[in-house]
């Protein structure tokens, strides 16, 4: 464990680790306290770390591997196998392009700025869920950012007739 966190955790390794550390330190300056785990052995589970991370509000796996087949998918499975269910997100390669160069991190979205953006989203969603759990706000009443889609094209009922946010 490189940093303890109270708002959530980033799990990273390899060349994505120093980018994640930069994001963690810069987020702390904004008052967002995210922990950082160096997952140096990708095929070994540390149960104590899994318990710590799994009881946090969110986990963001940042890697230079494919988000569909890399550590993020495996890490999510490990959490579920232990009955842990924090909000899980992944940053890593997901676009076509040549790899192995520093520019790849920016193209694929696992550079420091992209990691910070994803953490901010996770913090916002986690905070919104806490308010909803307290019964103060319905999840559909949150205003959307100008870059997010609106609900104009989404039906307000699902196939079961229940409210679908």
Backbone as JSON, one array per atom type, in Angstrom:
{
  "sequence": "XXXXXXXXXXXXXXXXXXXXXXXXXXXXXXXXXXXXXXXXXXXXXXXXXXXXXXXXXXXXXXXXXXXXXXXXXXXXXXXXXXXXXXXXXXXXXXXXXXXXXXXXXXXXXXXXXXXXXXXXXXXXXXXXXXXXXXXXXXXXXXXXXXXXXXXXXXXXXXXXXXXXX",
  "N": [[0.85, -1.17, 0.0], [0.71, 2.06, -1.0], [-0.44, 4.56, -0.43], [-2.82, 5.44, 2.05], [-6.38, 5.7, 1.94], [-9.45, 7.54, 2.25], [-11.63, 8.18, 0.71], [-11.74, 6.39, -1.39], [-10.08, 3.9, -3.47], [-7.25, 3.49, -5.64], [-5.99, 1.01, -7.69], [-3.06, -0.11, -9.05], [-0.28, -0.69, -11.33], [3.01, -1.18, -12.79], [3.83, 0.97, -15.57], [1.63, 2.58, -15.27], [1.46, 3.12, -12.62], [3.06, 5.29, -11.58], [1.77, 7.4, -12.78], [-0.71, 7.2, -11.61], [-0.01, 7.72, -8.95], [0.75, 10.4, -9.17], [-1.77, 11.47, -9.79], [-3.18, 10.84, -7.4], [-1.79, 12.39, -5.5], [-2.26, 14.99, -6.48], [-5.05, 15.08, -6.36], [-5.4, 14.99, -3.61], [-4.66, 17.55, -2.91], [-6.95, 18.84, -3.66], [-8.67, 18.04, -1.8], [-9.64, 15.47, -2.0], [-9.27, 12.31, -0.92], [-7.64, 9.69, -1.86], [-6.65, 6.35, -1.75], [-3.73, 4.4, -2.67], [-2.77, 1.48, -4.23], [-0.1, -0.65, -4.96], [-0.15, -3.08, -7.17], [1.8, -5.38, -7.4], [2.14, -8.11, -7.91], [0.38, -9.68, -10.13], [-1.07, -12.03, -10.24], [-1.53, -12.9, -7.68], [-3.42, -12.85, -4.75], [-3.86, -10.58, -2.16], [-5.35, -10.93, 0.72], [-5.8, -9.24, 2.95], [-5.41, -6.67, 1.9], [-7.41, -6.75, -0.05], [-9.7, -6.77, 1.57], [-9.5, -4.25, 2.8], [-9.58, -2.48, 0.57], [-11.93, -3.36, -0.62], [-13.92, -2.61, 1.15], [-14.09, 0.05, 0.84], [-15.53, 3.07, -0.61], [-15.18, 3.13, -3.44], [-13.31, 1.51, -6.12], [-10.75, 2.01, -8.36], [-9.23, 0.62, -11.03], [-6.21, 1.03, -12.55], [-4.39, 0.62, -15.41], [-1.99, -0.44, -17.93], [-2.87, -2.33, -19.58], [-5.41, -4.12, -21.48], [-8.71, -3.08, -20.88], [-10.79, -4.88, -21.02], [-9.76, -7.37, -20.62], [-7.78, -7.31, -18.73], [-6.23, -6.64, -15.5], [-8.31, -5.28, -14.17], [-10.79, -6.61, -14.66], [-10.28, -9.11, -13.52], [-9.75, -8.29, -10.88], [-12.21, -7.28, -10.07], [-13.69, -9.65, -10.03], [-12.36, -11.01, -7.96], [-13.07, -9.36, -5.8], [-15.88, -9.75, -5.69], [-15.97, -12.51, -5.17], [-15.27, -12.48, -2.54], [-17.37, -11.33, -1.31], [-17.48, -8.58, -1.42], [-18.36, -5.33, -2.48], [-17.6, -2.67, -3.67], [-18.03, 0.34, -5.65], [-16.82, -0.15, -8.89], [-14.39, 0.72, -11.26], [-12.53, 1.09, -14.35], [-9.45, 2.07, -15.86], [-7.61, 1.98, -18.75], [-6.06, 0.4, -21.62], [-8.07, 0.63, -24.49], [-8.57, 1.42, -27.0], [-7.78, 1.25, -30.52], [-4.41, 1.23, -31.67], [-0.85, 1.87, -31.66], [1.23, 0.54, -29.16], [3.44, 0.86, -26.26], [4.76, 3.26, -26.09], [5.22, 6.47, -24.5], [3.19, 8.23, -25.22], [0.98, 6.69, -25.52], [-0.43, 6.4, -23.1], [-1.9, 8.78, -22.87], [-3.46, 8.67, -25.16], [-4.97, 6.38, -24.64], [-6.18, 6.96, -22.21], [-5.2, 6.61, -19.57], [-3.56, 8.37, -18.33], [-2.42, 10.85, -15.9], [-4.28, 13.03, -15.71], [-6.6, 11.92, -16.84], [-7.08, 9.84, -15.04], [-7.59, 11.34, -12.73], [-9.95, 12.63, -13.53], [-11.69, 10.43, -13.75], [-11.73, 9.55, -11.08], [-12.91, 11.77, -9.84], [-15.5, 11.57, -10.94], [-16.3, 9.13, -9.79], [-16.25, 9.81, -7.06], [-18.27, 11.73, -7.03], [-20.56, 10.21, -7.8], [-20.6, 8.35, -5.72], [-21.03, 10.04, -3.53], [-23.55, 11.02, -4.21], [-25.05, 8.66, -4.06], [-24.9, 8.18, -1.31], [-26.48, 10.26, -0.33], [-28.93, 9.56, -1.46], [-29.36, 7.1, -0.18], [-29.91, 8.03, 2.32], [-32.39, 8.95, 1.97], [-32.94, 11.49, 1.02], [-32.8, 12.5, -1.61], [-33.99, 11.65, -4.82], [-32.52, 9.39, -7.15], [-32.89, 10.1, -9.85], [-33.19, 12.79, -9.86], [-30.85, 14.21, -9.95], [-28.94, 16.76, -11.43], [-27.69, 16.91, -14.77], [-24.38, 16.94, -16.13], [-23.04, 19.22, -18.59], [-21.74, 17.74, -20.53], [-22.75, 15.23, -20.3], [-25.24, 12.83, -21.27], [-28.74, 13.52, -21.65], [-31.95, 12.6, -20.24], [-33.82, 12.61, -22.26], [-34.12, 10.85, -24.42], [-34.61, 8.47, -23.22], [-36.69, 6.0, -21.98], [-39.01, 6.35, -19.29], [-39.95, 4.18, -18.01], [-39.22, 0.77, -17.34], [-39.29, -2.58, -18.78], [-40.77, -3.86, -16.84], [-42.42, -2.04, -15.76], [-41.48, -0.5, -13.7], [-39.9, 2.38, -12.27], [-37.31, 3.51, -14.2], [-34.27, 4.75, -13.93]],
  "CA": [[0.0, 0.0, 0.0], [1.53, 3.27, -1.12], [-1.17, 5.61, 0.29], [-4.13, 5.13, 2.63], [-7.4, 6.61, 1.44], [-10.76, 7.5, 2.9], [-12.67, 8.35, -0.3], [-11.71, 5.26, -2.3], [-8.73, 3.4, -3.76], [-6.75, 3.19, -6.97], [-5.11, -0.15, -7.74], [-2.3, 0.08, -10.28], [1.03, -1.34, -11.43], [3.78, -0.86, -13.99], [3.97, 2.37, -15.95], [0.44, 3.33, -14.84], [1.56, 3.4, -11.19], [3.53, 6.65, -11.29], [0.72, 8.31, -13.23], [-1.72, 7.13, -10.56], [0.52, 8.42, -7.78], [0.61, 11.83, -9.47], [-3.19, 11.8, -9.65], [-3.52, 10.77, -5.98], [-1.22, 13.56, -4.82], [-2.95, 16.19, -6.94], [-6.41, 15.03, -5.83], [-5.32, 15.33, -2.18], [-4.64, 19.01, -2.84], [-8.33, 19.27, -3.88], [-9.47, 17.52, -0.69], [-10.11, 14.11, -2.31], [-8.23, 11.45, -0.35], [-7.72, 8.38, -2.5], [-5.53, 5.48, -1.46], [-3.07, 3.83, -3.84], [-2.22, 0.14, -4.04], [0.78, -1.17, -6.0], [-0.46, -4.51, -7.38], [3.03, -5.82, -8.06], [1.97, -9.51, -8.33], [-0.96, -9.65, -10.72], [-1.78, -13.3, -10.09], [-1.58, -13.25, -6.26], [-4.39, -12.04, -4.02], [-3.55, -10.24, -0.78], [-6.68, -10.82, 1.32], [-5.9, -8.06, 3.83], [-5.59, -5.52, 1.01], [-8.73, -6.88, -0.67], [-10.69, -6.36, 2.56], [-9.39, -2.79, 2.94], [-10.04, -1.85, -0.67], [-13.3, -3.77, -0.87], [-14.85, -1.91, 2.05], [-14.06, 1.48, 0.52], [-16.64, 3.44, -1.5], [-14.93, 2.76, -4.83], [-12.0, 1.04, -6.53], [-10.42, 2.31, -9.75], [-8.05, -0.12, -11.47], [-5.54, 1.77, -13.61], [-3.37, -0.27, -15.97], [-1.66, -0.25, -19.33], [-3.41, -3.49, -20.29], [-6.76, -3.97, -21.99], [-9.73, -3.02, -19.81], [-11.7, -6.02, -21.14], [-9.1, -8.65, -20.27], [-6.67, -7.06, -17.82], [-6.38, -6.77, -14.06], [-9.59, -4.75, -13.7], [-11.8, -7.66, -14.69], [-9.89, -10.1, -12.51], [-9.88, -7.68, -9.55], [-13.64, -7.25, -9.79], [-14.07, -11.02, -9.67], [-11.83, -11.29, -6.62], [-13.91, -8.64, -4.83], [-17.17, -10.43, -5.58], [-15.76, -13.8, -4.51], [-15.12, -12.22, -1.1], [-18.57, -10.66, -0.84], [-17.21, -7.14, -1.35], [-18.96, -4.71, -3.66], [-17.46, -1.23, -3.88], [-18.18, 0.73, -7.05], [-15.59, -0.53, -9.58], [-14.16, 1.31, -12.58], [-11.23, 0.72, -14.91], [-8.78, 2.89, -16.86], [-6.57, 1.19, -19.41], [-6.15, 0.44, -23.07], [-9.37, 0.25, -25.02], [-8.64, 1.94, -28.37], [-6.75, 0.77, -31.42], [-3.23, 2.08, -31.76], [0.42, 1.26, -31.3], [1.56, 0.67, -27.75], [4.84, 0.85, -25.91], [5.34, 4.59, -26.03], [4.58, 7.27, -23.46], [1.99, 8.88, -25.75], [-0.12, 5.73, -25.43], [-1.22, 6.66, -21.89], [-2.82, 9.87, -23.16], [-4.38, 8.18, -26.18], [-5.84, 5.37, -24.05], [-6.91, 7.5, -21.08], [-4.73, 6.25, -18.23], [-2.64, 9.42, -17.86], [-2.82, 11.44, -14.62], [-5.51, 13.84, -15.84], [-7.73, 11.0, -17.07], [-7.32, 9.15, -13.77], [-8.23, 12.32, -11.85], [-11.31, 12.83, -14.02], [-12.47, 9.25, -13.39], [-11.91, 9.58, -9.62], [-13.92, 12.8, -9.53], [-16.8, 10.98, -11.27], [-16.61, 8.13, -8.77], [-16.55, 10.52, -5.81], [-19.58, 12.37, -7.2], [-21.58, 9.17, -7.77], [-20.62, 7.8, -4.36], [-21.68, 11.04, -2.66], [-24.95, 11.05, -4.58], [-25.65, 7.44, -3.52], [-25.05, 8.35, 0.14], [-27.63, 11.13, -0.11], [-30.1, 8.77, -1.8], [-29.54, 6.12, 0.89], [-30.47, 8.73, 3.48], [-33.76, 9.29, 1.62], [-33.08, 12.92, 0.78], [-32.9, 12.83, -3.02], [-34.19, 10.52, -5.72], [-31.38, 9.39, -8.07], [-33.21, 10.72, -11.13], [-33.28, 14.24, -9.73], [-29.53, 14.84, -10.07], [-28.78, 17.47, -12.69], [-26.63, 16.33, -15.59], [-23.33, 17.84, -16.62], [-23.29, 19.57, -19.98], [-21.15, 16.72, -21.39], [-23.45, 13.98, -20.11], [-26.5, 12.76, -22.01], [-29.93, 13.77, -20.85], [-32.9, 11.49, -20.26], [-34.84, 12.86, -23.26], [-34.3, 9.7, -25.3], [-34.7, 7.28, -22.4], [-38.02, 5.79, -21.43], [-39.02, 6.43, -17.84], [-40.36, 2.89, -17.45], [-38.59, -0.39, -17.95], [-40.28, -3.58, -19.22], [-41.55, -4.32, -15.69], [-43.24, -0.94, -15.31], [-40.86, 0.21, -12.6], [-39.16, 3.57, -12.66], [-35.93, 3.21, -14.63], [-33.52, 6.0, -13.97]],
  "C": [[0.9, 1.24, 0.0], [0.89, 4.42, -0.34], [-2.46, 5.01, 0.84], [-5.13, 6.12, 2.06], [-8.7, 6.47, 2.19], [-11.9, 7.61, 1.88], [-12.78, 7.18, -1.26], [-10.27, 4.86, -2.56], [-8.49, 3.27, -5.25], [-5.82, 1.99, -6.81], [-4.39, -0.07, -9.08], [-0.99, -0.69, -10.23], [1.74, -0.84, -12.68], [3.84, 0.62, -14.28], [2.75, 3.2, -15.59], [0.55, 3.74, -13.37], [2.01, 4.83, -10.91], [2.51, 7.69, -11.75], [-0.4, 8.36, -12.18], [-1.28, 7.85, -9.3], [0.42, 9.93, -7.97], [-0.84, 12.27, -9.29], [-3.61, 11.82, -8.18], [-3.02, 12.0, -5.24], [-1.92, 14.85, -5.22], [-4.39, 16.23, -6.44], [-6.43, 15.38, -4.35], [-5.3, 16.84, -1.98], [-6.04, 19.6, -3.02], [-9.24, 18.79, -2.74], [-10.09, 16.16, -0.96], [-9.0, 13.16, -1.91], [-8.4, 10.02, -0.82], [-6.47, 7.6, -2.15], [-4.95, 4.92, -2.75], [-2.43, 2.51, -3.47], [-1.33, -0.2, -5.23], [0.52, -2.66, -6.11], [0.71, -5.13, -8.14], [2.97, -7.29, -8.51], [0.54, -9.67, -8.83], [-1.75, -10.92, -10.49], [-1.88, -13.75, -8.63], [-2.53, -12.28, -5.56], [-3.9, -11.83, -2.59], [-4.89, -9.97, -0.09], [-6.85, -9.61, 2.23], [-6.13, -6.8, 2.99], [-6.97, -5.57, 0.36], [-9.83, -6.43, 0.3], [-10.68, -4.83, 2.73], [-9.99, -2.08, 1.73], [-11.53, -2.14, -0.89], [-14.33, -3.12, 0.01], [-14.86, -0.4, 1.81], [-15.22, 1.8, -0.43], [-16.43, 3.05, -2.97], [-13.5, 2.25, -5.01], [-11.85, 1.36, -8.01], [-9.15, 1.55, -10.08], [-7.47, 0.61, -12.68], [-4.38, 0.92, -14.11], [-3.11, 0.05, -17.43], [-2.1, -1.45, -20.18], [-4.84, -3.21, -20.72], [-7.79, -4.02, -20.87], [-10.71, -4.2, -19.87], [-11.08, -7.32, -20.67], [-8.0, -8.5, -19.23], [-7.0, -7.28, -16.36], [-7.74, -6.31, -13.56], [-10.69, -5.78, -13.64], [-11.51, -8.69, -13.6], [-10.11, -9.55, -11.1], [-11.35, -7.62, -9.13], [-14.16, -8.62, -9.38], [-13.6, -11.36, -8.27], [-12.66, -10.6, -5.54], [-15.22, -9.38, -4.61], [-17.04, -11.79, -4.89], [-15.65, -13.66, -3.0], [-16.32, -11.48, -0.51], [-18.42, -9.16, -0.7], [-17.75, -6.49, -2.63], [-18.83, -3.19, -3.7], [-17.76, -0.92, -5.35], [-16.83, 0.47, -7.72], [-15.54, 0.14, -10.95], [-12.76, 0.95, -13.03], [-10.76, 1.8, -15.88], [-7.68, 2.03, -17.45], [-6.75, 1.25, -20.91], [-7.51, -0.08, -23.52], [-9.57, 0.75, -26.46], [-7.55, 1.29, -29.21], [-5.58, 1.74, -31.43], [-1.99, 1.32, -31.34], [0.71, 1.51, -29.83], [3.05, 0.78, -27.53], [5.5, 2.21, -25.86], [4.57, 5.43, -25.02], [3.3, 7.93, -23.93], [0.76, 7.99, -25.61], [-1.01, 6.01, -24.22], [-2.26, 7.75, -22.14], [-3.88, 9.43, -24.16], [-5.41, 7.23, -25.57], [-6.59, 5.85, -22.81], [-6.49, 6.96, -19.72], [-3.6, 7.17, -17.77], [-3.21, 10.03, -16.59], [-4.14, 12.2, -14.7], [-6.73, 12.95, -16.03], [-8.09, 10.25, -15.8], [-8.04, 10.09, -12.81], [-9.69, 12.54, -12.25], [-12.2, 11.65, -13.61], [-12.72, 9.2, -11.88], [-12.96, 10.61, -9.23], [-15.33, 12.29, -9.82], [-17.22, 9.98, -10.2], [-16.97, 8.77, -7.44], [-17.94, 11.14, -5.89], [-20.7, 11.33, -7.11], [-21.72, 8.57, -6.38], [-21.32, 8.75, -3.41], [-23.17, 11.1, -2.95], [-25.68, 9.83, -4.01], [-25.84, 7.53, -2.02], [-26.27, 9.2, 0.45], [-28.91, 10.35, -0.39], [-30.39, 7.76, -0.69], [-30.16, 6.75, 2.13], [-31.9, 9.19, 3.19], [-33.97, 10.75, 1.29], [-33.34, 13.28, -0.68], [-33.15, 11.56, -3.81], [-33.06, 10.56, -6.76], [-31.66, 10.07, -9.41], [-33.21, 12.24, -11.06], [-31.95, 14.95, -9.82], [-29.43, 15.53, -11.41], [-27.61, 16.87, -13.45], [-25.61, 17.39, -15.94], [-23.61, 18.14, -18.08], [-22.72, 18.54, -20.95], [-21.85, 15.38, -21.26], [-24.75, 14.0, -20.9], [-27.67, 13.04, -21.08], [-30.86, 12.58, -20.98], [-33.98, 11.67, -21.33], [-35.15, 11.64, -24.11], [-34.45, 8.4, -24.53], [-36.09, 7.17, -21.83], [-37.98, 5.82, -19.91], [-39.51, 5.13, -17.19], [-39.59, 1.78, -18.13], [-39.68, -1.4, -18.29], [-41.14, -4.09, -18.08], [-42.44, -3.22, -15.14], [-42.66, -0.15, -14.15], [-40.11, 1.41, -13.13], [-37.73, 3.2, -13.0], [-35.19, 4.5, -14.8], [-32.47, 5.92, -15.02]]
}
